[in-house]
Each structure stands twice: as structure tokens, then as C-alpha cells.
Amino acid sequence: MELISKKELLKEFEVKASFYNMKIGHKIFECRNQARIKRIGNDAVLKAITGKS
């Protein structure tokens, strides 16, 4: 499998994500709520990952 750089991927795909902070004890963790990856010029969502249904 060939590794493709982030720079090259961003020429072809658009990525949007949302984040939130969760405090556990005295530590704060940044968590991803959702990520969407779309091919530039195409309205179809290729992959959506959510932690909620």
C-alpha cells in the first residue's frame, strides 16, 4: 500500500470535523464529534464517522 501525503490528499478531498472538550478528573481531553470527507467537486459524502447515532 502506498502512503499519500496530507498535502496531496487535500488537493482532492475536503475535510470538515467538529470537536468538543471533555473533562475527566483534572484533565481536559479534546474529542472529535464528527468527521466528514468529501471529494472536491462532488456533493456525495464519502465517509461520515460519528460517535452518536
Residue, then its C-alpha position, 0 to 999 in steps of 0.5 A: m500500500e502506498l502512503i499519500s501525503k496530507k498535502e496531496l490528499l487535500k488537493e482532492f478531498e475536503v475535510k470538515a470535523s467538529f470537536y468538543n472538550m471533555k473533562i475527566g478528573h483534572k484533565i481536559f481531553e479534546c474529542r472529535n464529534q464528527a468527521r466528514i470527507k468529501r471529494i472536491g467537486n462532488d456533493a456525495v459524502l464519502k465517509a461520515i464517522t460519528g460517535k452518536s447515532 
